[in-house]
């Protein structure tokens, strides 16, 4: 069954080209060469605001769950953001050069980053400090954790080094002909690699052998993304030729390669890609209505909570409100009496 692609939300966000994009269950954030991070609320399909902490091109963005966002830029800073109030909780001077890439461990306790100072740095996110520094022979431009968090990979030009977490040592290396532009874990042991050619290749992390390769685009592939839906693995690719393509991958028949689900010509030079999954749309209309009503209830609860929070600021106000609620009639009597008292005092 072929899919169709329909434009849903378009916004001219930045004054320069986009360099990074990240998603969580509600927001899409985009980083740009104009040194800003823009936020979009995808449930309301509106622009939510901008983050202006960095000086330099935003190079990497990654959410952890629904509460936190990490950003890295050419100013060498990694910023940790609270996504409830969108405030910068901590700004870390991570690298002497640019921050090239960062990745958060599935536990949320660790993060890894690589920069143009030829270092790989481990960050303790619980305490917000550096935990370990490893010197590299060359500058790495991509780093990524596996979904199970037991290994991580670094990319240096056209070479992928696979590390084990427990030993922090290289267990294998994958080398391609062209520079690698994007890489994605399909499973804990299968890597999808895209580079400065038209091919996508699937490699085994255990044997470092190529399981499959196929021509995906007419130009270099800039980014690759994957997600699971109803038991099927979907691979999404974006290329400099302007096309976004979606592929269905059967892991049992991985040697046959994926089948094309749909493609769309954006008529733009694509630089980065992410997939925001609307979980509600996968359900029936009835459950969809339930979800929206529950969201409204949540909004009501949160607004009530905010009001309650305001009352905590003054015990007197809270007591006064409580009195008014219990005896609404008394309120009418109190007002004119107070006026009389004021007149007496003034005279």
N, C-alpha and C positions, 0 to 999 in steps of 0.2 A: 504494500500500500504506500503510494507516494504522498509526501506531505506538501502543504502549500505554505508559503511565507508571505505575511502581510505586514507592512509597516504599521507600528502601533504607537510609537512615541518618538519624536525627533526634536532635538533641541540644539541650537548653536551655542555651545557652552563656553568655549575657550577662544582666546585670541591667537593661539598657536596650536600646533598639532598635538594630538593626544599621545601620551607615552605609556600609560598604565590604566587598567580598569579592574575593579573588584566588585563582588556582589555578596550579599547575605540574604536572609529570607525576606527582607523588606527594602533594603537600600542598594542602589548602584552608586559607586563613587568612581570618578575619573580624575586622573592626574595628567598634567600637561607640561609642555615646555614654557608655558606662561607662568609657571611656579605656583599655580593654585590647584586645589583639589575641590571639585564640585560634587555636591551630594544630590541624589534624586530619590524621592519617595516613589517606589514603583507601584505601591498599592493605590496611591492617589494620582499617579502619573503627573507629578509636579516637581519643579526644582525646589530643593529643600534649603540650600545655602552653600557657602564656600568656606574652605579652611585655608588660612593664610599664614602658616607657621614656617614654611620652608623658603629658602633663598636659593633657587636653582631648579632645574628640571626635575619633576617628580619621576622617579625611576621605577618604584615598586609600591604596590598597595596590597594588603592582605587582611581580610577579616578573620577574627577568631570568634566563632559563635555569633550571638546577637548583640554582645555587649562591647566588644573592642575592635579597633582597627589599628593596624600598624602601617606606617608610611615611611618610605626612604627616598632620599633625593641626592642631587649632585652636591649639596652643601655638606654631605657627610653625616647628616642627622638621621636618626630613626625616632619618629614620634609615635607615642602610644595615645590613642584617642578613646574616650568614652563615647559610645554611640547613642547614649540616652540624651545627654546634654551637648554632645559634640564639643567637649572641652579637651584640651591637651593635658593628659595626666602626667606625662613625663616626656622630656626631650633629651635623647642620649646622643652625645658626640660619638658615633659608632666607628667611623673610618676617617683616616687622614685625607683620603681622596673622596671620590664619589661612592655612594652606596649603590652597588650594581643590582643586587637581588636579595630578597629575604624570604624566609619560610618559617612558619610557626609549627611546632610539634603538635600532633593531635591532642596531647594532654593539656596544651596551653601553658605549660610551665617553662618551656624552652623555646628559643628562636635562634635561627642561624642566619648570618648575613655574610655576603662577600662584597668586596669593594676594590677600587683601583689602587689600593695600597698593598696588593698581593697578600691579603690575609683573609682567613675564614674565621669568623668570630661566633662564639656561642654566648647567648644572653640568657641570664636567669630572669625570667619575666615576673617571678613572684617577688623578688627583691629589686628588680629594675637595674641590674648591674651586669658587668661583663663577667663571664664564668671561665672562658677559655679562649685562647688565641692560637690559631695554627697558621704558620707561614706557608704560602704556596709559591711554586716556582714561577707561575704566570698569573695574570689577572683572570679570575673566573667571572663570568657574566650571568650565570644562572645557578641557583641552588634550590633544591626541592626535597622535602620529606616524603617518604612513602606513606600510604594511608595507614599502615599499622604502626608507623613510627619506629620501626626497627632498623631502618637504613635511610640514608640520604644520598643524593647525587649532586655533583658539581659539574658544570660545563665550562671547559676552557677551549674556546674557538670551535674545534670540530671533535673534541674528545670528552667523553662522559666518564667520570670516575665514580664508582659505586663504593660507598663507605658503610661499614656496620656501626651501629650506635654503641654497642657494648665495648668494642675495641678501638673505635675511631680510626680504623685502618682501612686502606683500599682493598676490597675483595675482588674487584674486576674492573676492566676498562673497555668501553665501546668507542670505536673510532669510525667516523664517517668521512666521506670525501670532501664535503662542503661544510662551511660554518653552520653551527646549529643555532636556530633562532628561537625555537620553542620545544618544550618537552613536557610530557604529561604521563603520570602513572595511570594506566587503565585498570590494573589490579596491583596487588602488592609485589608481583614479580614480573609484570609486563609493562614495558615503557613504550610510549609512542613518541617518536622523534621527528621533528620537521626542521628543515634548514633552508639554506639559500639555493634550493632547487625545487623542482615541481613534485618531488616524491615525499611520501610519508612511509616511515619504516617502523615496524613493531619488533622490539628486541626482548629477549629473556634476560632478566637481571641475574639469574643463576648461572646460565651458560654463556651469556654475552653474545649469543647467536641471533642473527636476524631471522625472525619467524615469518615475516611477510613484508613486501614492499609494493607500493602501487602509485601510479601517477594520479595526483589529486587535482592539480591546477596547471595553468599555462605559464605561471610566473612563480617567483619565490614565495614560500609560505611564511607568513609573519607570525601566526599564532595558532595554537591548537587547544581545544577544550574537550572534555568528555563528561558525560553524566549517564546515570541509569534511569530508565523509565519503563515501568511494567516489565521488568526482567530483561530488557534489551539494553545493550551498551550503545550509546549514540556518541559518535565522534563529530565535533564541529571544527571546521578549518576556515581560516581567513587568509587571503592572499593579496599580494600587491596588484594582482589583476582586477581587484574590485569584487571578486566573488566570495560569498560565504556559502559553504557547502556542508550538508549534514549527511552523515553516513551511519548505516546500521552495521555493527560488528558482531558476528557470531563467534564467541570465544572457542567453541568446539570446532569450528571450521576456519580458524584464524589464517591458515595458509591460503585459503581462497580469497582472502581480502574482504573488505567491507563493501556493502552495496549502497549506492547513492539513494538517499531519501528525498532530497530536494536541494535546489541551489537558487541563489538570488544574486543579481548583479547590482551592487550598491552604487556603482559608478563613482567610487571614491578610492583613494589609495589607502587601504586598510593598514593599521599599525598594531592594534591589539583587539582582543576579543574576550568576552565572558558571557556566561549563560545564566540568566535569572529564571529560576523555575517557579512558576505560580502554582503552588500545590493545590490551591482551591479549584483551579480550572480542570484538574484531573478528576474531580469528583462530579457527581450529578448536580443538576441545578438546585434541587432541594437542599442538599448538604451545603451548596454554595451560599444559599440564602441564610442557612443556619450560621455559617462561618461569618458572614457579614454582620448578622444580628449580634453574634457573640463578640465581634470586634467593636460594635457600637456599645455593647454592655461594658466591655473592657475600657473603652474611652470614657464612659460615664463613671466607671469605678475610679479610673485614674484622675478624672477631674474632681470627683468627690474627695479622693485622697489628697489632691493638691489643696483643696479648700481646707480639709482637716489639718494639713501641714501648716497652712497659714494661721489657723486658730492656735496652734501650739506656740506661736510667737508671743501671744499675750494671754495669760490665764484669765484676766478680767474680761477680755472680749469674749472668750469661750464661755465663761460663766454667764455673761449677759445674754449671749445667744441662747443658752440653755433655758434661761428664765423666760425669754420671749417665746420660746417654743411651747413651754408648759402653760403659760398664762398669756394668751394673745390679747385678751381684753384689757389687761393691766397696762399694756403699752400705750393705749389711747389716753388713759388717765394720767400717766406719768408725765407726758410731754407738756401739757399746760401748767401743771404744778411747778415743774422746773422753771418755766418762763417767769412765773410769779416770783419765785425765789430770786431769780436773777435781777428782776426789777427792784426788789427790796434792797438787795445788796448794793446795787448801783446808786439808789437814792441815799 
